[in-house]
Amino acid sequence: MFRINTDLHTHTVASGHAYCTVDEMARGAFNKGIKLLAITDHGPNMPGGPNVYHFGNFSIVPDKLYGVRIVKGVEANILKDGRLDLTDEELGYLEFVSAGIHRLTEHKLNNKNDYTEATIKAMENPHLDMITHPVQREYPIDLERVAIAAGKNNVILELNASSYNPNKFKTRGIKSESLKLLKLAKKYGFKLAVNSDAHFYDIIGEYSTLNFIFESPDFDSKLIINSKAENIINYLDQRQKRLNKLKKTV
């Protein structure tokens, strides 16, 4: 069976609609055999979400808890014109930046073209690492155009296990579109990440809802950037070097 020992998309109580602390999430990850856990609470435009000080103060959290590497991140909200709800300076405090379109936020986007254009524009932000749940019924996008932009900007696209969780009040995934990402990743050279989008500790690292992906003839484990913790540690190292170099040219 295909094994993944990281999770790049999880939420704590700071997000307003999740139910565990950082410590509880770290212990949950340890008990699941997860070696690297990204804490990616929602950006401040999410109702009930954390304010900017939450992210600015994130550095006080240890890099390791219970032996699990804790990556300090965010799931920012994509707003009109592809803006994120944290400034570049605020994003600079963080190790990993993901972003997605979410209901109840002030995105002011109305149709597939709007969702697509905003997503592509967001991917031009040098701090952005990953687009979360690009496949969702409520906010459909042109996957081909987004895939091209992912390859161009070296942005990860997510395979979101929570999108297919039957226990959620609303299942947002579309299996045919998620499967399409496998072919598009090969075609345009971007990476995919398999994540739980856990809002409770026992959902961390739970990817069985994506078995239809792993069993697809188009599946190739080399497409999954977060299959091993060392892959992400190397990615984060290269990311920091790239951003440091960018600062020197500004």
HELIX and SHEET records of a PDB file:
HELIX    1   1 VAL A   13  SER A   15  5                                   3    
HELIX    2   2 VAL A   22  ASN A   31  1                                  10    
HELIX    3   3 VAL A   52  GLY A   56  1                                   5    
HELIX    4   4 PHE A   58  ILE A   60  5                                   3    
HELIX    5   5 LYS A   80  GLY A   82  5                                   3    
HELIX    6   6 ASP A   88  LEU A   91  1                                   4    
HELIX    7   7 LYS A  112  ALA A  122  1                                  11    
HELIX    8   8 LEU A  143  ASN A  153  1                                  11    
HELIX    9   9 ALA A  161  TYR A  164  5                                   4    
HELIX   10  10 LYS A  175  TYR A  188  1                                  14    
HELIX   11  11 TYR A  201  ILE A  203  5                                   3    
HELIX   12  12 SER A  208  LEU A  210  5                                   3    
HELIX   13  13 ASN A  211  PHE A  214  1                                   4    
HELIX   14  14 SER A  221  LEU A  223  5                                   3    
HELIX   15  15 ALA A  229  THR A  249  1                                  21    
SHEET    1   A 4 THR A   6  THR A  10  0                                        
SHEET    2   A 4 LEU A  36  HIS A  42  1                                        
SHEET    3   A 4 VAL A  68  ASN A  77  1                                        
SHEET    4   A 4 LYS A  64  LEU A  65 -1                                        
SHEET    1   B 7 THR A   6  THR A  10  0                                        
SHEET    2   B 7 LEU A  36  HIS A  42  1                                        
SHEET    3   B 7 VAL A  68  ASN A  77  1                                        
SHEET    4   B 7 PHE A  96  GLY A 100  1                                        
SHEET    5   B 7 MET A 130  ILE A 131  1                                        
SHEET    6   B 7 ILE A 156  ASN A 160  1                                        
SHEET    7   B 7 LEU A 192  ASN A 195  1                                        
END                                                                             
